[in-house]
Amino acid sequence: MLQNIPDTRIRKKIAETIDRLSEAPDKQGKQLVAELSGLRSIRAVGQRYRIIYKIIKDEVVVAVIAAGIRKDGDRGDIYQLAKKLIRLRLIE
């Protein structure tokens, strides 16, 4: 998903936010609910982009599930894309 973002500056800022998740990921972002339960979301790049991630505690791993723009009500909304990935069982 990062490679689909044309602006390299934005990709770099998103990558920096992802890197910061290596320290206390459970204290960053917010827990998601309903269909996205078990995942967390953190804002990036001036609040416009979201990074959706899952903390795998047994392995001390943060798995980034999706990254993209929050477009409420739009099919391209990052939360809608994450729900689609869950429905397709591409993420658990």
N, C-alpha and C positions, 0 to 999 in steps of 0.2 A: 504494500500500500504506500509505503514511503516513496518508492521509485515512481509512483504515479503522480506525485506532487511535483509540478514543474519548477517551482522556485527553490533553488538550492539553499537559500538562507532559511526558509521555513523548514526544510528537511533537517538542516543542521540543528535548529532550535528544538525540533521534536526529538531528535536523537539525544540532545543534551538532557531533556526532561526524562527520557527513558533511562539514561545513565544515572540520573539522580534517584531513580527508583531502587537502586542497589542498596540504599541506606534507608531503613525503616519504611518499606513500601506500604505497610499496614497503617501507617500514620499519615500517609499522603492520599490525596484523592478522596473519593466517596464510594461507599458501597452502593451497588445497583440493586434494583428490586425486580420482582415479577420474572419475566422470561430471562432477564440478565442476572438473576440472583447468583451469587458466588463470584461475580466479577466486580471490579472496581474501575472507576473512571477518574482521570486527572486532566485538568485543563492545560493547554500549551499554546504558545504563540498568540499572546494577547487575548486569551480566553476563547478564541474562535475554533481552535482544533481540540479534539479530545483524544486521549490515549486510553484504550480499554485494556485492562490487564487482569491477570489472575495470579494470586499468590499460592504457590505450591509449598506448603510448610514442611512437609516431610523431607523434601529435597532442598529446601532453602533456594527456591527458584521463583523468579518473577517471569511469567509468560505474557508477553504482549500479544493481545488478541487482534487488535485493530487500532488504526490511527487515521484520523480524518476530520473533516469539518462537521460541526454540529449545525444541521439545517432542519430545524423543527418543522415537521410536517412534510418533508421532502423524501422521496425514495432514496436519495443519495446520502441521507443523514447517517452519520457514523453509528448511531444506536440501531437504526434499522438494518444496516449492513451486518452488525454484530448479531442481531436476532436471526438474520437469514443464515449466518454461519452456524449458529446453534441448531436451527431447524434442519440444516443439511448434515448435522452431526460432524462438522469439521472441527468443532471445538467442544470440549466437555467441561 
